[in-house]
Amino acid sequence: MVRRIEVTGSGGVPLAAWEFADPPKAGDGGGEGAGAGRAPGVLLLHGLMGRASHWAGTARWLAERHRAVALDQRGHGQSAKPADGPYTREVFVADAVAAIEQLGLGPAVLVGHAMGALTAWQLAAARPDLVRGLVICDMRASALGAASQREWEQWFDAWPTPFATLGDVRKWFGEDDPWVERPNAARGEFYAEVMTKHEDGWRPVFSRRQMLSTRATWVQDAHWDELAQVTCPTLVVRGLDGALGRAEAQEMVRVLPQGQYAEVTDAGHLVHYDQPGAWQAAVRPFLDGLPAG
């Protein structure tokens, strides 16, 4: 079963949340922290340009023991995309808080990829009462800087939109994109999921201008201080060929009061999407070891 749930985000912005499988019923061994027959909650937060459906595989195996909900964050997927925003760090955190509170997920495990991971640890730092565990997937704590933002602007300009077919989308992002070091079919599929059909061809469901505005709110700053304020158990996961280097990931684990480390070989930035089996093998033991909520 796939179920869409409406959430009212910060400032009244309508957000779409998704369950991709039924949670365990009362008495079915809902797992740690289920209490009174309620399965423990997990909120899944995608990265920049992503959407909730990128978590579908993860949500389905999580649903064996949890109530797993993936959120289309503002500007993404089927959530609202207000022309004037705001798209600040504060509103992304507030939207995630709204999802946890309105859906009764707390204290929840937060699982975030890239931008979603930053949102997750900022939320965990600000509202420890709502979070009992955190998984950070391939997101850096260091400032990326103005040069990084310019590179993204140039990359967006290089997209040959509109794409005539979804096959063209898969080929460009999986093979022809200058940012691709070697063919990656999973990357092509990832971007095919964020395209929608227009009269002249396939275009992204998001505004690239809004994506750049969203990214600009974090690239200039380091986020080590907020990371150090996360008190719950936290797993830092990186793909061997991802954006987060080993040295920085291990420093993040050191800074975290209860940090743990996992590495997925043969994976790039899209760890959970690229290598779902290895991702599950890395995350499941961490979840199994969390104290009851």
Secondary structure, DSSP 8 states (H G I E B T S, - for coil): --EEEEEE-GGG-EEEEEESS----TTS---TT-TTT---EEEEE--TT--GGGGHHHHHHHTTTSEEEEEE-TTSTTS---TT----HHHHHHHHHHHHHHHT--SEEEEEETHHHHHHHHHHHH-GGGEEEEEEES--SS---HHHHHHHHHHHHH---SBSSHHHHHHIIIIISTT-SS--HHHHHHHHTTEEEETTEEEESS-HHHHHHHHHTTTTS--HHHHHT--S-EEEEEETTSSS-HHHHHHHHHHSTTEEEEEETT--S-HHHH-HHHHHHHHHHHHHTS---
